[in-house]
Amino acid sequence: MTVIWVILVSSLSALGAFFIAKKMDKAKYDLYVEQAKAKAKAIEYEADKLLENAKSKAKELELEAKNSYELQKIELQKEYEAKLNEILKKEDEIEKLIQAQMEKKEEIAQKEKALQKEEILLQKQKELYNQKLDEVQKILENAAGLTKEEAREVILKKTEESLREEIAHLTRKMLKEAENEAQRKANFIIAQATTRYAGDFAGERLINVVAIGDDEMKGRIIGKEGKNIKTLEMVTGCDIIIDETPGIITVSSFNIYRRQIAVETIKRLIEDGRIHPARIEEVYKKVEEEYEEKIAKEGEEILIDLGLSGAGIHPGIVKLIGRLRYRASYGQNALGHSLEVAHLAGIMAAEMGGDELLAKRAGILHDIGKALTHDFGGDHVSLGYDICKRYGEPEAVLNAIKAHHGHEEPTSIEAAAVCTADALSAARPGARREVLEAFLKRVKQLEEIATSFEGVIKAYALNAGRELRVIVEADLISDDEAVLLSREIAKRIEEEVTFPGEIKVNVIREKRAISKAVA
């Protein structure tokens, strides 16, 4: 019973608590509702306020945009009107230009019509003139008995005769001025070159004499049945002359290089004492190898002396430079001549503003072909040009090789300097020897060329053939014509005579009046 009562009381308590809690929740709910309504009204108020502010701001922005639009509209309207006025002006100008062009075109068309009419009239006049000219020509030919070509030749000849004196006078004046200026500059440059360089000279001979000590050695060199001397001549390519002159034998050859090797071979054989064909060939081969090394070394030393050691010259050409020592022309050593030309050309090129080292390079190589002429066919100019071109030498060097003998004109200061230096080196007294017969032939040829001209009385070749003195008839040749005559003679000599250096042609015109007083 008690348990039931307890349960009942508990249930009633729980039920009461439930209703109390429910009532309290309702009171809280009403409170929350009121608070929410208040917040809603506050939010609504703020929203209304914000809306009013937004509307006010929108009206302000709309007003500003409207004002800005109006201002831009006004500016664009003004700009439009200005552009429109400018376009209208351009249209007016274009219309005026078109109108002017049309008027000009009409004017040109009228002028063309007038020119066509004038051309037609001119053509008619020309035809009439030619017709009259033919008639006059026929009349003149009938009257003079000459054809048109014959009459032209007569007129030209008369004109040439009448103008010859005037041409000669002008030529003399211009040549004098040019010669004075050229002579002044040339003298300065040559003086600078020749005073700053002094080279020695030793003439080359065609034989070498070898001392052998006693005459017993002659028999050993000849050998049994002449085998030794025959082997020597065959191997060396030289003539071995053994005569009655005591204590010497003679080695003869045009090839200096072979002759030097032969002399050295004979000297070593004499020192060794063993002379037989096998030993001769052995010693010759060894000497030849030593000389090949020697000429290569000499070529390098020469380039060092010239300041060209770093110029990149091919070793094959360096060897040929050394070999020039064993080549001669008219008795002048080819290497000595080339060195002289190199030094002179370098000095002259420097004076004229050219490349001194390039001029030296061209000078030492200008006769390089002479190192090959004993072994290959052809002239030394072509051989030198081909070998230098093959080994990539500069164009100025190739031009100098051809220009120094007149195969082509010099195209650079360096090439011109080489040509001048070559002439100086070859022409100076004592530089070269000539065969007497060739010298006499050239002198005679010079005199014959001079006397072949009309008005020449006598001609004399002087100063070893380097000056030609021509005496002319004073009544036939005037002073001005003497200038032309000297030029014509010099030109003929250049075309027909081969000579080193230069030849001075001196034309002398003298009038002598002789009278006798009789007692």
C-alpha positions in Angstrom: 0.0 0.0 0.0 2.8 2.3 0.9 4.5 1.5 -2.4 1.4 2.4 -4.3 1.1 5.6 -2.4 4.6 6.4 -3.1 4.1 5.8 -6.8 1.0 7.9 -6.8 2.7 10.8 -5.1 5.6 10.5 -7.4 3.4 10.6 -10.4 1.5 13.6 -9.2 4.8 15.4 -8.4 6.1 14.6 -11.9 2.9 15.7 -13.5 2.9 18.9 -11.5 6.5 19.5 -12.4 5.6 18.9 -16.0 2.8 21.5 -16.0 5.0 24.0 -14.1 7.8 23.6 -16.6 5.4 23.9 -19.5 4.1 27.1 -18.2 7.5 28.5 -17.6 8.5 27.5 -21.2 5.5 29.4 -22.5 6.4 32.5 -20.6 10.0 32.3 -22.0 8.6 31.7 -25.5 6.4 34.8 -25.3 9.5 36.8 -24.1 11.5 35.5 -27.0 8.7 36.4 -29.4 8.6 40.0 -28.0 12.4 40.3 -28.3 12.3 39.0 -31.8 9.6 41.5 -32.8 11.6 44.3 -31.3 14.7 43.3 -33.2 12.6 43.0 -36.4 11.3 46.5 -35.9 14.9 47.8 -35.3 16.2 46.0 -38.4 13.2 47.2 -40.4 14.0 50.8 -39.2 17.6 50.5 -40.2 16.7 49.0 -43.5 14.3 51.9 -44.2 17.0 54.3 -43.2 19.6 52.6 -45.5 17.1 52.6 -48.3 16.5 56.3 -47.9 20.2 56.9 -47.9 20.7 54.7 -51.0 17.9 56.5 -52.8 19.5 59.8 -51.9 22.9 58.7 -53.0 21.5 57.3 -56.3 19.8 60.6 -57.0 23.1 62.4 -56.4 25.0 59.9 -58.7 22.3 60.2 -61.3 22.6 64.0 -61.2 26.4 63.9 -61.5 26.2 61.4 -64.4 23.6 63.6 -66.1 25.8 66.7 -65.7 28.9 64.7 -67.0 27.0 63.4 -69.9 25.8 66.9 -70.8 29.4 68.3 -70.6 30.8 65.4 -72.8 27.9 65.9 -75.2 28.8 69.6 -75.6 32.5 68.8 -76.1 31.8 66.0 -78.6 29.5 68.4 -80.4 32.2 71.0 -80.7 34.8 68.4 -81.8 32.4 67.1 -84.4 31.7 70.6 -85.7 35.5 71.3 -85.9 36.2 68.0 -87.7 33.3 68.6 -90.0 34.6 72.1 -90.9 38.1 70.6 -91.5 36.7 67.9 -93.8 34.7 70.5 -95.7 37.9 72.6 -96.1 39.8 69.5 -97.3 37.1 68.7 -99.8 37.2 72.3 -101.1 41.0 72.0 -101.5 40.7 68.6 -103.2 38.1 70.0 -105.6 40.4 72.9 -106.3 43.4 70.6 -106.9 41.3 68.3 -109.2 40.1 71.4 -111.1 43.7 72.6 -111.4 44.9 69.2 -112.6 42.2 69.0 -115.1 43.1 72.5 -116.4 46.8 71.5 -116.4 46.0 68.3 -118.2 44.1 70.2 -120.8 47.0 72.6 -121.1 49.5 69.7 -121.5 47.3 68.1 -124.1 47.3 71.3 -126.0 51.0 71.6 -125.8 51.5 68.0 -126.9 49.3 68.7 -129.9 51.4 71.8 -130.6 54.7 69.8 -130.2 53.4 67.1 -132.5 52.7 69.7 -135.1 56.2 71.2 -134.5 57.8 67.8 -134.8 56.1 67.1 -138.0 57.3 70.5 -139.4 60.8 69.8 -138.0 60.9 66.4 -139.7 59.8 67.9 -143.0 62.5 70.6 -142.5 65.1 67.9 -141.7 64.2 65.9 -144.8 64.4 69.0 -146.9 67.8 69.9 -145.3 69.2 66.4 -145.9 67.9 66.6 -149.5 69.6 70.0 -150.0 72.8 68.6 -148.2 72.9 65.7 -150.6 72.5 68.1 -153.5 75.3 70.3 -152.2 77.5 67.3 -151.6 77.0 66.0 -155.1 77.8 69.5 -156.5 81.0 69.6 -154.3 82.0 66.1 -155.3 81.6 67.0 -159.0 83.4 70.3 -158.5 86.3 68.9 -156.4 86.5 65.5 -157.9 86.5 63.9 -154.4 84.1 61.5 -152.7 82.6 62.1 -149.3 85.1 59.9 -147.5 88.1 61.5 -149.3 86.8 65.0 -148.5 86.4 64.0 -144.8 90.0 62.7 -144.7 91.3 65.9 -146.2 89.4 68.1 -143.8 90.5 66.0 -140.8 94.1 66.0 -141.9 94.0 69.8 -142.3 92.3 70.2 -138.9 94.9 67.9 -137.3 97.7 69.9 -138.8 96.2 73.2 -137.7 95.6 72.0 -134.1 98.8 70.0 -133.7 100.8 73.0 -132.6 98.1 74.0 -130.1 97.8 70.5 -128.8 101.6 70.2 -128.5 101.7 73.5 -126.5 99.0 72.4 -124.1 100.6 68.9 -123.8 103.9 70.5 -123.0 102.4 72.8 -120.4 100.4 70.0 -118.7 103.3 67.5 -118.8 105.7 70.1 -117.3 103.3 70.8 -114.4 102.7 67.1 -113.8 106.4 66.2 -114.1 107.4 69.0 -111.7 104.8 67.8 -109.1 105.6 64.1 -109.6 109.3 64.7 -109.6 109.1 66.6 -106.4 107.1 63.9 -104.6 109.1 61.0 -106.2 112.4 62.6 -105.3 111.4 63.0 -101.7 110.1 59.4 -101.4 113.1 57.9 -103.2 115.5 60.1 -101.3 113.9 58.9 -98.0 114.1 55.3 -99.1 117.7 55.3 -100.5 119.2 57.3 -97.6 117.6 55.1 -95.0 118.7 51.8 -96.6 122.2 50.9 -97.8 122.6 47.4 -99.1 125.8 45.7 -100.2 126.2 43.9 -103.6 128.3 41.0 -104.8 128.1 39.7 -108.3 127.4 36.1 -108.9 129.7 34.0 -111.1 129.0 30.9 -113.1 132.0 28.9 -111.8 133.5 28.0 -108.4 137.1 27.0 -107.8 137.9 24.2 -105.3 141.4 23.9 -103.8 142.6 20.3 -103.8 146.1 20.6 -102.4 148.2 18.6 -104.8 147.8 17.2 -108.3 147.7 13.6 -107.1 144.1 14.3 -105.9 143.1 15.2 -109.5 143.7 11.6 -110.5 141.7 10.3 -107.6 138.8 12.6 -108.5 138.9 11.5 -112.1 139.1 7.8 -111.0 139.8 4.7 -113.0 138.6 5.2 -116.6 136.9 8.5 -115.4 134.3 6.8 -113.3 134.5 9.1 -110.4 134.3 12.4 -112.3 131.4 11.0 -114.4 129.5 10.0 -111.3 130.2 13.5 -109.8 128.9 15.2 -113.0 125.9 12.9 -113.2 124.9 13.2 -109.5 125.5 17.0 -109.1 124.4 18.1 -112.6 127.5 20.3 -112.9 130.6 20.3 -115.1 133.8 19.3 -113.3 136.7 20.9 -115.1 140.2 19.6 -114.4 142.9 21.3 -116.4 146.6 21.9 -116.0 146.1 24.7 -113.4 147.9 23.3 -110.4 146.1 22.7 -107.1 142.6 23.5 -108.2 139.6 22.1 -110.0 136.7 24.2 -111.4 133.0 23.5 -110.9 130.7 25.1 -113.6 126.9 25.4 -113.7 124.2 28.0 -114.3 122.4 26.6 -111.3 124.1 28.2 -108.3 122.3 25.8 -105.9 123.6 22.7 -107.6 127.0 24.2 -107.9 127.2 25.0 -104.2 126.2 21.4 -103.3 128.7 20.1 -105.8 131.5 22.2 -104.3 130.7 21.1 -100.7 130.5 17.4 -101.9 133.9 17.6 -103.5 135.4 19.3 -100.4 134.1 16.6 -98.1 135.3 13.8 -100.4 138.8 15.4 -100.4 138.8 15.6 -96.6 137.6 12.0 -96.2 139.9 10.6 -98.8 137.6 7.8 -99.9 136.5 8.7 -103.5 134.5 6.1 -105.4 131.0 6.2 -107.1 129.1 4.8 -104.1 130.8 7.2 -101.6 130.2 10.1 -104.0 126.4 9.4 -104.1 126.3 9.0 -100.3 128.1 12.2 -99.6 126.1 14.1 -102.2 122.8 12.9 -100.7 123.9 14.0 -97.2 125.0 17.4 -98.4 121.8 17.9 -100.3 119.7 17.1 -97.2 121.8 19.6 -95.1 121.3 22.3 -97.8 117.5 21.8 -97.8 117.5 22.3 -94.0 119.8 25.3 -94.4 117.7 27.1 -97.0 114.6 26.6 -94.8 116.4 28.1 -91.8 117.8 31.0 -93.9 114.3 31.8 -95.1 113.0 31.9 -91.5 115.9 34.2 -90.5 115.2 36.6 -93.4 111.6 36.9 -92.4 112.6 37.6 -88.8 115.0 40.4 -90.1 112.1 41.9 -92.1 109.7 41.7 -89.2 107.5 39.1 -91.0 108.1 36.1 -88.7 104.4 36.3 -87.5 102.9 37.1 -90.9 101.7 33.5 -91.5 103.8 32.9 -94.6 103.5 29.2 -95.7 106.6 27.1 -94.9 106.8 26.1 -98.6 107.3 29.8 -99.5 109.7 30.3 -96.6 111.9 27.6 -98.1 111.8 29.2 -101.5 113.0 32.5 -100.0 116.1 30.8 -98.7 116.6 29.2 -102.0 116.7 32.6 -103.7 120.3 32.9 -102.4 121.3 30.4 -105.0 119.7 32.2 -108.0 121.1 35.1 -109.9 119.9 37.4 -112.7 122.3 39.4 -114.8 124.9 38.6 -112.2 122.8 40.1 -109.4 122.0 37.7 -106.5 118.2 37.1 -106.5 117.9 37.1 -102.7 120.1 40.2 -102.3 117.9 42.0 -104.9 114.7 40.8 -103.2 115.9 42.0 -99.8 116.8 45.4 -101.3 113.4 45.7 -102.9 111.7 44.7 -99.7 113.5 47.3 -97.6 113.0 50.1 -100.2 109.4 49.2 -100.8 108.7 49.2 -97.1 110.2 52.7 -96.6 108.4 54.1 -99.6 105.0 52.6 -98.7 105.4 54.0 -95.2 106.1 57.5 -96.6 103.0 57.3 -98.8 100.7 56.1 -96.0 100.6 52.4 -97.0 101.2 49.2 -95.1 105.0 48.9 -94.5 104.9 45.2 -93.6 102.7 44.3 -96.5 105.0 46.2 -98.9 108.0 44.3 -97.4 106.1 41.0 -97.9 105.4 41.8 -101.5 109.0 43.0 -102.0 110.6 39.8 -100.7 108.1 37.6 -102.7 108.0 39.6 -106.0 110.7 37.4 -107.6 110.0 34.2 -105.7 109.3 32.5 -109.0 113.1 32.7 -109.8 113.6 30.0 -107.2 111.6 27.6 -109.4 112.7 28.5 -113.0 115.6 25.9 -113.0 113.1 23.1 -112.1 109.9 24.1 -113.9 109.0 25.6 -117.3 107.6 29.1 -117.7 108.7 32.6 -116.7 109.4 33.5 -113.1 106.3 35.9 -112.9 103.8 33.2 -113.7 105.6 30.6 -111.5 105.7 33.1 -108.6 102.1 34.2 -109.0 100.8 30.6 -109.1 102.8 29.4 -106.0 101.8 32.5 -104.0 98.1 32.2 -105.0 98.2 28.5 -104.1 99.5 29.3 -100.6 97.0 32.1 -100.0 99.1 35.2 -100.2 97.3 38.6 -100.1 96.0 40.2 -103.2 98.5 43.1 -103.0 101.4 40.6 -103.1 99.9 38.8 -106.2 99.4 42.2 -107.9 103.0 43.2 -107.1 104.3 40.0 -108.6 102.5 40.6 -111.9 102.9 44.4 -111.9 106.6 44.7 -111.5 107.1 43.3 -115.0 104.1 45.1 -116.5 101.7 42.1 -116.7 99.1 44.3 -115.0 98.7 47.7 -113.5 99.5 48.2 -109.7 96.3 48.5 -107.7 97.7 49.5 -104.3 100.3 51.7 -102.8 102.3 48.6 -101.7 102.4 47.1 -105.3 103.4 50.5 -106.7 106.2 50.8 -104.1 107.5 47.3 -105.1 107.5 48.3 -108.8 109.5 51.4 -108.0 111.9 49.6 -105.7 112.5 46.9 -108.2 113.4 49.5 -110.9 115.7 51.2 -108.4 117.5 48.0 -107.4 117.9 46.8 -111.0 118.9 50.2 -112.4 121.5 51.4 -109.9 125.1 51.4 -111.3 126.9 48.1 -110.6 123.8 46.2 -109.7 123.8 44.0 -112.8 126.0 42.7 -115.5 124.8 42.2 -119.1 126.2 40.2 -121.9 128.0 42.6 -124.3 126.2 41.3 -127.4 122.8 41.9 -125.8 123.8 45.3 -124.6 125.1 46.4 -128.0 121.9 45.1 -129.7 119.7 47.1 -127.3 121.7 50.3 -127.8 121.5 49.9 -131.6 117.7 49.2 -131.4 117.2 52.4 -129.4 119.0 54.5 -131.9 117.1 52.9 -134.8 113.8 53.7 -133.2 114.7 57.3 -132.7 116.0 57.9 -136.2 112.8 56.3 -137.7 110.8 59.5 -136.8 110.5 62.3 -139.3 112.7 65.3 -138.5 115.3 63.4 -136.5 118.9 64.1 -137.7 120.9 61.9 -135.3 120.4 59.8 -132.2 122.9 58.6 -129.6 122.5 56.1 -126.8 124.4 57.3 -123.7 125.0 56.4 -120.1 125.1 52.6 -120.7 121.9 52.8 -122.7 119.9 54.6 -120.0 119.7 57.9 -121.9 118.8 58.4 -125.6 119.8 61.8 -126.9 117.9 62.8 -130.1 118.9 65.7 -132.3 116.1 67.1 -134.5 115.9 69.5 -137.4 114.9 72.9 -135.9 113.0 74.0 -139.1 110.8 71.0 -139.0 110.2 70.4 -135.3 109.0 73.2 -133.0 109.7 73.4 -129.2 106.2 72.1 -128.4 106.4 69.4 -131.0 109.7 68.2 -129.5 107.8 67.4 -126.3 105.3 65.2 -128.3 108.2 63.6 -130.2 110.0 62.6 -127.0 106.7 61.0 -125.7 106.2 59.1 -129.0 109.8 57.8 -129.0 109.5 56.7 -125.3 106.2 54.9 -126.1 107.8 53.1 -129.0 110.8 52.0 -126.7 108.4 50.7 -124.1 106.5 48.6 -126.7 109.5 47.2 -128.6 112.5 47.1 -126.2 113.1 45.0 -123.1 115.2 46.8 -120.6 115.7 47.2 -116.8 114.8 50.4 -115.0 114.1 53.4 -117.2 115.5 55.1 -120.3 115.5 58.9 -120.5 114.6 60.3 -124.0 116.2 63.7 -124.5 115.1 65.6 -127.6 117.4 68.5 -128.6 116.3 71.2 -131.0 118.9 73.8 -131.9 119.0 76.5 -134.5 122.4 77.7 -135.6 123.0 80.7 -137.8 126.5 80.8 -139.3 127.9 83.7 -141.3 131.5 84.5 -142.4 133.1 87.9 -142.5 135.4 88.3 -145.5 138.3 90.8 -145.4 
